[in-house]
Amino acid sequence: MSTLAKINSESNFTIFKFGSHEIRVINKDGEPWFVAHDVCSALEIQNIMQSIERLDDDEWSVFNIGHQDDINVVSESGMYTLVLRRRDAIKQGSVPHQFRKWVTGEVLPAIRKAGSDHSSMISGLSFNGRILMTVENGTVASQKILHSDEKVLTFDTFMELAQRAGYLIIHREKFLSLPNQW
């Protein structure tokens, strides 16, 4: 399973890609905590609240991500418990088995190697490809792994291609100030 990581600078999540699932990880008191919904979705667990409420009290928590939004997170131990409670966790080739191998073989080593330096997270992973980075004031503000089917254009290139194709693109404010001729 390919591990891809990016940093969501607004919420301080590190986001790992497991198949079609994004697994958000937050650093809480120096330890990785996984968004419960993401882990349960990847493990095909239907009843998320029931699953996390069965964990020990120190294995799950509610984390405030700002704007009065709370999410349930599970500790590393809680994540292992969720994985191991799946019957197929030891059956080679099953989704829970693949997830367990992916987390223990790639995600956790990358987190430990990077420590609190989230910007080095991607370089710690085995990855060959394209990364789109946004840099603000000399620091990386955001990073996104680009898949082979994704394209990136600068604004100027986009405008040039649109004009060549016969499109007229104007700012909404300018459009609203045009006299109503229709």
N, C-alpha and C positions, 0 to 999 in steps of 0.2 A: 504494500500500500504506500503510495507516495505521500510524504509529509510536506505540506506547504504551510508556511507561517507568514502572517502579516500582523502588523500592529495597528490597532484601532486607537488613535491618539486621544479621542474624546473620552473614552471610557477606560483606557489603559488595559484593554484586553489584548492578549496575544491570541490570534486565531489560527488554529491548525486545521488542515483539510484532511478528512478521512472519507475517501470515496466522494459521495455527493454531500456529505455532512461537514458543516463548520463546527469545530469544537472550540469554544471560547474558554480561555484560561486567564485567571486574574491572580496577581501576586497579593496574597493577604498575609501580612505579618511574616514575609519572607518565604512563604510556602505557596505552592501552586494549588489553586482551588478551581474546580471545573464547573461550568454552568450545567446544572443538573438536567435541564431540558435537552441540552445538546448531547450529553452522554447517553441519556435514556433514548433519545431519538436514534442515535447511531447503533445502540444495542437492541433496537426494536422493542423497547419497553413501553407498553401502552399507558399504564397508570403511574405517572411520574410522582405525584404526591404520595401515593401509597408506598411506592418503592423507597422514596427518601425518608419517609417517616419511620420506616423499619430499620433505618440506620441508627447507630449509636448517636447520642446527642452531640458528641465532639466530631462527628463525621459529616455533618451538614449544617448549613447556616443560611441566613438570609443576608444578602449583600445589597446595599443601596448603591445604585449606579448614577445617582443624581436625578434631578427633575422629579423627585418623589417616586422614582421607579425602583422597585426591589426585585431581586431575582434570587432563586434558590441556587446555592452552590454546594458542591461536595468536595471534601478534602481528598487528598491522594488515597488515603485509606478507604474513604467512602466510595471513591470511584472503583477501587479494586473490589470492594464488597459487592457493588452493583454488577460488575463483570462476572465475578465468581458465582453469584447467585443464578446466573444464566446456565441452564443445563448444558448448553453447547460450548461453554468457555474452554473446555479441554478437547473438544472435537475439532481436529485439524480441518481447516477450510471453512468453518462456520464463521458467521459475522462476529459473534462474541470472541472467538479465538483470534481472528484477525485483528480485532480492536485491541485485545489484550497485548498481543505481540507488537502492534504498532505503538501503543502507549509506552510499553516498557522498553522497546528497542529504539524508538526514535524521539518521541515527544519528551519524556522525562529526561533522557540524557541531554537533549537540546536545552531544556529549561535549566538543568543543573550547570551545564557548561556556560550558559549565558549569564546565570545569576540574575542580578537586577538590571543588567544592561540588555534591555529588550532589543536594541538596535542590532546586536550581534546574533540574535536568535536565528535569523535566516541563514547566516553564514555557517552556523553549526550543523545545518541539516544537509543531507545529501541531496543536492538539487542542481539541475542544469536547466536553464531556461531564462525567461525574461522577467524582470522585476520592474514595475513602475514605481518610482519613488517621488514623493513631493517633499521638497526641502524648503523650510522656512527659517530664515535667520541662521543659516548654517547648520541646522539640525534636521534630521529626518522627521517630518511631520506625519507621513503615512507611507505605507508600502503595500503593494499589491502584486501578487504573483499573476502573471499574464499567461493564460492558457493559449495553446496554439491557434485557437479560433478567435482570439481577442485581438483587436487592433487598437492602436493609439495614434491619434492625430493631434498635432498642435492646433490651436485655434486658427492660426493663419492658413494652415494647410486645409483645414475643414472648410473655411470660407472660400478658398480658391476652388476646391472641388465642387462645392455647392454652386458657385457662380458658373463654373464650366458646364454644369448639368442644367443650367437655366433657372436656378432658384434665386430668389431675392430674399435676403435675410436682413431684417432690421430689428433693432432693439424694441421691446414692447413699449417703452415710454415714447419712442419716436412714432410708433404705430398709432398709439392712442392720441397723439397730438395731431395726426393727419386729419384734414377736413373729411367729413363723412360724405363720400361721393357715391356710395353704393345705395 
